[in-house]
Amino acid sequence: MTATPHPHNAHHPHLNGELPKAHRPRPGGTFDATAITFAAMGLFDGLTGDQRARVLLPHEDSGRTHWNFLPESGRHGLPLGELDRHQEGLAHRLIAESMSIPAYARVVQVMSNEHVLRELNLPVFGHVAATFRDPRGYFLTFFGQPQPDTTWGWRIVGHHLSVNVTVVDGDLVSATPFLLGAEPARFGPFRILGEEEDAAFVLLDGLTGAQKEQAVIHSRPPADFVTRTVSTIGDVEYPAYHGVGRRDAMITDEDRKALAYFRAHPRGIRAGDLSLAQRPHFDDLLAHFVERARPGLVGHEMDRIAAGGGVDALHFAWAGGTSIEQPHYFRIQGPVTLVEFDNAEDDANHVHSVWRDPSNDFGADLLIQHHLEHDHTGPPPSSDDAA
């Protein structure tokens, strides 16, 4: 005998054993988002009222996609230097929860490197160096208050560091742009981004002569990222003539054309054209960047790459010298992947590296998906629907 559903259950399909669509697991949905959210809630709740007012902006704020990692005045947010010891510990818990432990180790090293850079800069900048070479001069911002099952984001930004995390609907996470840099790149026991750089040279050195001709797109590297720090990567991007605030690595119009980024036409050698012996070197290099994400999110990132043509469709391009002492640059490019690494300034002893998603930086794709799946124009639910 079949039971007749209660008439009221027609408005509540989950009472008949079916979850509403908005509450069903989704591809890419993960508990990692909850772990990040809880860490963020712990930090937010540990701040004073004044600190909360300074750290919090609406999720729709236009500054959310401003991720410049170079020293600048007027930054919004709450600097680590104004947190007490307990609050700073909570901030580091959030940073660590938002990425892999090896990536977190690099973040801590990047911050600490400011101590070394301050001393190296004293002969040039004098006492002013202490005002902008500060290991606690990194600014935290929340875009939307962190809560479970909501859309919000957070950022920490400062010299040679820009981490941008977006959580959508409480279960989807975007971790790009993710930037790490080091100045100096090599000094005493420090070589913060050495593993990434070494992996690129292993791949380059393992190419045949003909493959190198294809991979090396220009004899001079850009002074910085070809795509710069634009909020949204366009169909075509050209590098700047020089680095911000400095002129020690200049390039010409011809260089800019040779180094240009074309979204629809990646430059360099295709991963699918590498030999069986060469391919692991490419995979290792890619992993150094994608695995900056929390381990639970890496599979989703690889699924996105697979949906965009797979790892085979990614391209590796090189510019500049072919030894570590010479200024050099490389990038990995695909529909949802862009890695850029440059070591051109300070006689090839000043590194910038970034992992970006041309279609999903700051959760752009995820937010579009969110708006398509949810009706934002209809009337609010009735009290009966909310029961």
Salt bridges, closest charged atoms under 4 A:
GLU18 OE2 - ARG24 NH2 2.87
ASP32 OD2 - ARG294 NE 2.60
GLU72 OE2 - HIS66 NE2 2.99
GLU72 OE2 - ARG75 NH1 3.39
GLU82 OE1 - ARG54 NH1 2.56
GLU88 OE1 - ARG136 NH2 2.84
GLU97 OE2 - ARG93 NH2 2.65
GLU97 OE1 - ARG294 NH1 2.61
GLU114 OE2 - HIS159 ND1 2.85
GLU119 OE2 - ARG118 NE 2.95
ASP169 OD2 - ARG26 NH2 3.26
ASP169 OD1 - HIS370 ND1 2.65
ASP171 OD1 - ARG26 NH2 2.64
GLU183 OE1 - HIS159 NE2 3.83
GLU183 OE1 - HIS350 NE2 3.65
GLU195 OE1 - ARG106 NH2 2.96
GLU196 OE2 - ARG106 NE 2.95
GLU196 OE2 - ARG292 NH2 3.83
GLU197 OE1 - ARG191 NH2 3.14
GLU197 OE2 - HIS328 NE2 2.63
ASP198 OD1 - ARG191 NH2 2.74
ASP224 OD1 - HIS352 ND1 3.00
GLU237 OE1 - ARG228 NH2 3.19
ASP248 OD1 - ARG246 NE 2.91
ASP253 OD1 - ARG256 NH1 3.86
GLU254 OE2 - LYS257 NZ 3.87
ASP255 OD1 - HIS218 NE2 2.70
ASP255 OD2 - ARG220 NH1 3.22
ASP273 OD1 - ARG270 NH1 3.52
ASP283 OD1 - ARG279 NE 2.96
ASP284 OD2 - HIS288 NE2 3.75
ASP312 OD1 - ARG279 NH1 2.58
ASP342 OD2 - HIS352 ND1 3.88
GLU345 OE2 - ARG246 NE 3.52
GLU345 OE1 - HIS350 ND1 3.52
ASP346 OD1 - ARG246 NH2 2.54
ASP346 OD2 - HIS350 ND1 2.93
ASP357 OD2 - ARG304 NH2 2.85
ASP361 OD2 - ARG356 NE 2.65
ASP365 OD2 - ARG304 NH2 3.46
GLU373 OE1 - ARG26 NH1 2.95
